[in-house]
Amino acid sequence: RIIEILRETEKDTKNFLGFYSSQRMKDWQEIDSLYKKNNVYLAESAQILQRLVQYEIPGLKKQITKAEQSLADSVRKEKEYHKQADDGRKLYEKELQRIGIQLCISRTLKGHTLRAELLALAADLPSFFAKITDDIIHLKESSDYYTHFRSYIHQNKSLSTKILPLLSLLFQKGCGLTAFEFKYGTAPTRVEPPSFDLLLKEDKKTSEDDEIDFGDDAIDFGDDAEIDFSTADVDIDVVADTSGAVGESVARGEDALCVVENPDTQKVIISELNE
């Protein structure tokens, strides 16, 4: 802007070649040429350098410090997580040893071996529950004493509630008493307990069926078959229900288990034992 002003005030000093003879104008033109030489623009460069020194570099130093602190925290947490993983693995192995499972660490396992070993352990439960049942049967004298004491307290009056109903049945039937018989008051004609071998086969089949078979075979809609709407006599067979009113009574699933093994009747047994 100073040069623009000098062009107005010093225009009388311009010669026929277009140059100024004024020393003041020459000095400012030299300053302007030095400023623009090689497109350096020293003033702007100095301003940028000052901003970098005052603001940008300290800010970057703070970011570097935070990044280093974050890296140190991450390394520390990684060590902690590795320690937690090792502790968890040791606890897992200890628990497996406690329940009698041999640990086999291999990356090729698909995870169903542990389930198979647990089911194998469950197969030993019937013998364990049989021993528990024998121990409970040895308490029959205590139960009889409790029954006589209750009768004495009530002066031999007939009471509507039956004392220790499940234990009384267990004393009579032993291990053969199923949850079905306790629930419905009648012994089943056929017992179908859960099959551990079937569970193992289903588990193996699930692990092998990894692909979906969409089946490219043609669909047979059976156009040649005819529907017979004749009003022939229909024989209706009545299928037995769980109450055993008609036909045979089949105890399946948990109802086929011994009362000591069934989860629901276990609670009843514990309650009566506490009583």
Residue pairs with C-beta under 8 A, 6 or more apart in sequence:
2 28
3 25
3 28
3 29
3 32
6 22
6 24
6 25
6 28
7 25
10 20
10 22
10 24
10 25
13 20
13 21
13 22
13 25
14 20
14 21
15 21
20 26
20 29
35 41
35 42
35 43
93 103
96 102
96 103
97 103
99 121
100 121
101 114
101 117
101 118
101 121
102 117
104 113
110 207
112 203
112 204
112 206
112 207
115 203
116 200
116 203
119 196
119 199
119 200
119 203
120 196
122 196
123 196
125 261
126 258
126 261
129 175
129 258
129 260
129 261
130 175
130 258
132 260
133 170
133 174
133 175
133 258
133 260
136 167
136 170
136 260
136 269
136 273
137 170
137 171
137 174
139 167
139 273
140 171
143 164
143 167
143 168
143 171
146 163
146 164
147 163
147 164
150 163
162 168
164 272
164 275
165 272
166 182
166 259
166 265
166 268
166 269
166 272
167 269
167 272
167 273
169 177
169 181
169 182
169 259
170 177
170 259
170 260
170 269
173 181
175 258
175 260
176 258
177 258
177 259
178 187
178 188
178 191
178 251
178 255
178 256
178 257
178 258
178 259
178 262
179 251
179 254
179 255
179 256
179 257
179 258
179 259
179 262
179 264
179 265
180 187
180 188
180 191
180 242
180 249
180 251
180 255
180 256
181 187
181 188
181 251
182 259
182 265
183 255
184 242
184 243
184 244
184 249
186 243
186 244
186 249
187 249
188 244
188 249
188 250
188 251
188 255
188 256
189 244
189 248
189 249
189 250
190 248
190 249
190 250
190 251
191 250
191 251
191 256
192 250
192 251
192 252
192 253
192 256
193 256
193 257
194 253
194 254
194 256
194 257
238 246
238 247
239 246
239 247
240 246
240 247
240 248
240 249
240 250
242 249
242 255
243 249
254 262
254 263
254 264
255 262
259 265
259 266
259 268
259 269
260 266
260 269
